[in-house]
Amino acid sequence: EPKKQLLYPKKAAGAQITQSQHRKVVIINTNTGLFWKASLVLAAAVILALIAYIKIIVVKKLVIKI
């Protein structure tokens, strides 16, 4: 008699495969934290760029006035 294999769908990195009460395969994505981290890094970069831009504008105005 051939062996029965359980066929699971391929899972993405960080995804977790579980079985529900009705024996259906459920894939839970655990990578949502990566999206938050990426957006926080982007926000920090934008804030730093704005601060640098403001400093350049201030210096240019001071140099032109003198």
N, C-alpha and C positions, 0 to 999 in steps of 0.2 A: 504494500500500500504506500503510495507517495506521501511524503511529509506535507503537512499543510503549513504554509507560511502566512504570517500576518503581513499584509502589504500596507505600509504607512506612506503617506505622501512625504516628499522631500521637505525638510524644514529649513527655513532661513536661519542664518546665524542669530543666536539669541532667542529663537522661538522654542517653545516648550510644547511637547505633544502630550495630551492627556486623553482619557476616555471618559465620556459622560455616562450617566446612568443607563442610557439606551444603547450603549456600545458603539456610539458614533465617535469618530476621531475628531478631537477639537485641538486646534493649534492656537496657542496663546502667545502673543508677541511680547517679549520682555525687553525689547530694545527701545521703548518709549523714552527712557532716560537719556539716550544718546541725542534725541532730537532736542530735548531741553538744554543739554550741555552745548550743543552746536549753536542754538539760538542765543544762549548767554554769551558765548565767545564772540558771536557776531555783534551783539549789543555792546559789549565792552570795546570792541574794535571801533565801532561807530562813535562811541562817546569819546574815546581817545583821539580820533581823527578830528572831531569837532573842537575839542580843547586845543589841539595843535593849530587848527585853522584860526581860531579866535586869537591865539597868541600871535600868530603871524600878522593878522590884521592890525592888532594893537601896536606891534612894533613898527609896521609900515606907517601908520598914522603918526606915531611919535617921531619917526625919522623925517617925514615930510614937513612936520610943523617946525622942526629945529632948523 
